[in-house]
């Protein structure tokens, strides 16, 4: 779509970024009758969402109940607090925990389907609902196209946010496409959903020099554009010192084809290139990522046996080991000695490491690193003694940055003094304050969809009422209510 076809009439909402957060914001505004345009600088929609495993963290769902998994908003919130640490924004965590049930129902109503349920990083029970990320985006895009007043423009890069006056509300966006620049007016607000900066070496050097050796596999368009736009208006930021890569990526991966396996959450151990353990494998893969970067050559092996291999979940990213075996990325051997030889390790060292670990399993206590479960203190440890044995070479990869703009539970961007910047909203990876120190699997996509929807509704309401807010954070069973900010 050409920029010229957008016309001269103002939009109610302008959304910057075409990943999950941006699509949810666009659809939410369009459903209410809003005239909305989504601007995506890349040739295609998707962002980092299409690179994800498609996990979304929901609590007390029909799928969990059918699997006899007992979960609740309260347990979800408790886990979010535990993994995020004391610096996370309680308001954001509580809003998501209390509102995720509505989000789950909303996504189901749009045709999104979940095929699997897994327990992963930061979860005391299985709450990762797995979906095909690309298919989910296609479903949401199809829903948006049902509304003639909603526009989607690719190859369209937001260049500047324009206020009506020095400290006035954001009222328009300068967008470049095909070498020309046009100013698009908006009545309600701009939603920044342009992702993080895992592909910006300048910003990574500034905020995350410790991740210099991590593999870069984030979305090609994730260069921090939205951060720069908001900073110019005085936006505050959160969690910039908490950037961590993800452990479990094969070193030969690329952004176009990457393989991340989490066999350690099913019982594998992690050893360095010398064949020695160096960490409690049940911790967040963000913590494991830092631990791996401190090892020789920033690489490690996930070591497991056939018992763990049999726990593989076909078709479920992160837990499906067969494709890696077929692609030659997973080393297989009939004995630990043969496995060590194929991996370039000292056979005696690896054998001693596995035997010591097995002895700890038998004794009910990991005397070296205190591992007390498979994942987040849950799941019984198991011996590694059933051949054949497997090894998966792994390193740390930077897929997303999980930090950024300071927002409140209404998705409003706040300035460096904590005051809302009128007419400016943000959602998804561009925002900070939610993940804190580490990360619960499924909450990246979860918070993107949840706060994307919140941002879209709020921006639309502001176009109609002057200043309106989406009331979030109440009981999950409650309907979404809107009130004026002055009330």
Order of alpha helices (4+ residues) and beta strands (2+ residues): beta-alpha-beta-beta-alpha-alpha-alpha-beta-beta-alpha-beta-beta-beta-beta-alpha-beta-alpha-beta-beta-beta-alpha-beta-alpha-alpha-beta-alpha-alpha-beta-beta-beta-beta-alpha-beta-beta
